[in-house]
Amino acid sequence: MCVLVSVTAPLSFAVRDRIRKAIEAAGGAVHFAERLRDVPAGPEIHFGHVSLDFIYAHPTLRWVQTASAGVDRLTMGDRPFPAGVLLTNASGVYGTAGGEHVLAMMLYFARGLHFYTANQRRGEWVRDVSYARLLKDRTAVILGLGDIGREVARRARAFGMRIIGVKRTLRPVEEADRVVTSEQLDDVLPLADHLAVTLPLTRETYHLLDARRLSLLPRGAFVYNIGRGAVVDEQALIEALRSGHIAGAGLDVFEDEPLPPESPLWRMDNVLITPHVGADTPWDYDAAAEVFLDNFSRYVRGEPLRNVVDPALGY
């Protein structure tokens, strides 16, 4: 087997060496590059950062392994994802951090830390315990039961919460008390004390949570988005936060990134902002490389790969 592999994921030296040895053992060659424009012509496989322009410009590509779980930059463009190119993602790498991040946001609001930190900045001692709630016996609706969604459910359940999961196809999920399809979303939104959004961005999920659906949430509910910003109509969310219908929002992703300085979200005391790092750790790329190495061994043996993405569905 003579195959050229290009890698743009920023990896540790030890992991780069493992990749090089695995590819050379299979009779191939690997080129590590920091930028896509530095990748030589002719790769059959690519691992790491990638763009649709890059894939179209390299007709020799047969398989692309992303270092991310989300692939909307490749599937939501004006041009279709090229036929004949296999696309796999790094699903499974980001669930633990994502689950912990959402739970941190839930606790931030449930225990009233948004209220107390605002008073701290003003130097005010205000013993108002009406902001200090419990997660126990509350209902969490989790929109999306992929890797991150299931990890959110598992942790929320440990706090004594009731878990309702929403997914595209109806199938029992161990971590959830109840699972419904996206067609039943309107039925369960009124039950949500806490709504966690972990969905990828697809043509079906764009602005899935619009003004009408946000209004279905009970007054005082909290919203968390660690999926993709455009799943939520951001302006509608801002209005719901201003009116008090939504008590607070923990947002890691936004319709425009970086979040523009003029966005009112920056200045809202009932909003917690993190800059699209909610599922990240310093070790993610090396962890994604483990997925790539496993898939590479499958590829050379002609076996089915893990985490194959359907470009038409976007996940």
N, C-alpha and C positions, 0 to 999 in steps of 0.2 A: 504494500500500500504506500503510495507516494502522495501525501496530502500536505498542503500548506495551510497552517493555522495562524491567524492573526489574533493578538490579544491586546486590548486597550484597558482592561480593568487594572487599577492600581493595586498590585499585590505585594506581599512580603517577599523577600528574596528566597526564603525557604519554599514558599508555594510556587513561585516562578520556576524554581529548579525542579520541583516535582512535575509540573506541567511539561517542562522541556523534556525531561527524561521519559515521561509517558508517551509523548508524541514521537520522539526519536525511536523509542522501542517499537513503535508501530510502523516505522519506516518513513515517518513524516518529518516536517520541519516547522518551526514556530518562529514568528516574528513578534516581539514585544514592542509596542509603541505607546507613547503618551497621548497622541492625537490621531484621529482618524485619517487626517491628510498625510500622515507619515507611514500608513500601511502600504506595503508594496502591492503591485498588481497580482492577481491570480489566487487569492485565498479561497479555499473551499469551505473553511470553517472560520467563524469569528466569535470571540468571547469578549464581552465587555460593553463599553459604551458604543452605541451604534445609532445611525440615523437612516431614514428611508432613502435619502439621497445617496448615502454610502452603499446601501444594498443595491440600488439601481445601477450605480456606477461600477459594481463588481459582479458581472454576470456569471462568474465562476462559483459564486457562493451557493452552497447547498444546505447549509445549516448555520443559524445564528442563535447563540446562547447569550441572553442578556444577563447582566449582573443585578437587575432589578426584578421585582415581582410585577409591577405595572408595565404595560407595553403600549399605552394609548398613543404615545408619540409615533409609534409604527403603524397603528391600526386605525387612527382617527383622522388621517390626512386626506387630502383631495385625491391622492393616488392610492390604488389598492396595494396591499402588501403583495410583493411579487410571487406569482405562482411558481411552484417548484422549489421554494426555499422553506426549509423546516424552521419553525420558530419555537424556542423553548425559553422559559423564564426561570427566575430563582425563587419561586414560591417555596416556602418552608424555611427560608433563611430569616425572615423578618417577623415571624409570629410572636415570639417571646417578648421582644422589645416593644412591639406594637401593643400587645395585650397589657403589659405593665404600664405603658404610657397612658392608655385610655383609663386604666384604673387610677392612675395618679391624678388625672384630670377629674374623674368622678369624685375622688376623695377631696380634692381641692374645693369643689363646689358643695359637696354634701356636708362638709364640716365648716362651711362658711368662710374659708380662707380668703376668698375674693373680697369679702366684706372686711375682714380683720386686717388684711394687708393694706387696703385702701386707708383705713384708719391709722395704721402704722406710719404710712407715708405722711400723714397730716399730724402725727404726734398726738393722736387722740385715743384715750382709754375709754372704749365704749363696750360695756358688758351686755350686749344684746345677743341672747342665745337663740333668738328666733331664726338665725341664719345657720345654726348648727343642727344639721339633720343626720339621719342614719341611712346607710345603704340597705341595711337589713329590712327584709319584707317589702322592698321597693321593686318595681318592675323595670327591667332593662330590655328594650327592644334593640336587637342588633341587626342592622341592615347589611347583609352579606355574611355568609358563614364559610368563608375561605379560611386560610391559615390564621390570619390576624383575628377575624371574627370569632373563630372557635377559641382562641386563646383569651380574648376578652371575656367570652362566656364562661370559660373555666374559672377565671379569677373572680368574676362578679358573683358566680354561684358560691364561691368560698366565703363571700361576705353575706350570704343568706338572701341573695336577690333571686327573684323569679325571672327566668330567661325566656324570651320569645325571640326566635330567630326567623329572619326573612331571607329566603333564597329563591333562585330562579325556578328550580325544580323541587317538588315535594319529596323529601327523603328524611327520615329520622336522623338527628344528629345527637350524639351522646351528651354533649355539653349543654344542650338546650332542653327546657321543660316542654316547649312547644315549638313546632316549626310550621311556618305558613309560606305560601308562594308570594311572589311580588304582586300578583293579582289581588291578594288579601291585605296588602299594605295598609290601605285606608281603614281596614277593620281593626288593626292592632295599634295604630298610632295613638288613638285616644287612651290606650292603656299604658303608655310609656311615661314613666317618671324620668327615665334617662334613655336617650336615643343615641346609639353609637353607629356611625356610618363607616364601613370598612370596604365599600364597593370600589371596583375599578371603574374607570371612565370608559363608557362605551356609548354608542348611539342610543341605546336603550336607557342608559342611566343618566344622561345629560339632563340636569335640572329636574331630576326625579323628585327631589324635595323642593317643590315650588311654594308659592305663597299659600295656595289652597291646602296643600298637605301639611305645611307648618302650622296652619290654623287648626288642624285636627288634633294636634298635640294638646294635652291638658295644660291649662294656664299654670305656669311655674315649672314646666319641664325643662330639662337641660339637654343640650345637643353637643355631640362630639364628632368631629370629622377627621379621620386619619386615612381616608381612602383617597379621593381626588376632589379638589375644590369645586369643580364644575358639576359634581353630583348634586350640590346644594345651590339653589338660586341665592347668591350672596346678598343681593340687595333686599330680597324678601326676608332673609335672615336678619339683616340689620334692622329692618322695620319691626320685626317681631321682638327683637331684643330691646329696641327703644320703647316699645309699647309695654314691655314687661310680660307679654304673653310667654316668651321664652325667658326663663330666669337667668340663664347663663349659657355660654358656649365655649367649649375647648376646641380650638381650631389649629390643626397642624398643616392643613393644605388649603389653597385658595385658588380662585378662578384665574388670577394673575399673580405670578410669582417671579421675583420677590413681591410681597404685598406692598403696593404703592404707599409712600409716606402720607398721602392725603386720605387714605382710607380711614373712615371713622372707627373701624374696628380697633385701631391702635389706641384710641382714647376712651374706650368703653370699659368701665370698671367691672362689668359682668362678662368680660371676654378674656380668656387665657390664650395667648398666641405662642406657638412654637414654629420655627422656620423650616417645616418639612423635614424634621429629624425624628419624628415620633417612633418610627420603627427601626432606627439606625443605631449602630454601635461602631466602635473603631475596627471591629473584626468582620464586618459584613462581606467585604470583597473576598477575603480568604475563605469565608464560609460559602459564598457563591461559587468559588473555585472548586469546592468539593462536589457540588452539583455538576459542574462542567466536567470534572475528571470522571465521575461515574458515567455521565452521558457519553463522554468520548470513548470509554471502554465499550459501551453498548454500540456506539456508532461503528467502530471498527469490526465488531462481531456481527453487525447487521441486525441487532436487536432493537425493539422499540425503546424510545427515549423517555425519560421522565419529564414531567412539566411541559408537555407539548401544548402550545397555544393554538386555538382556532382563530385566525385573524378576522373571520367574519363575526365572531362573537366578541372578540377583544380580550379573551382570557383563556 
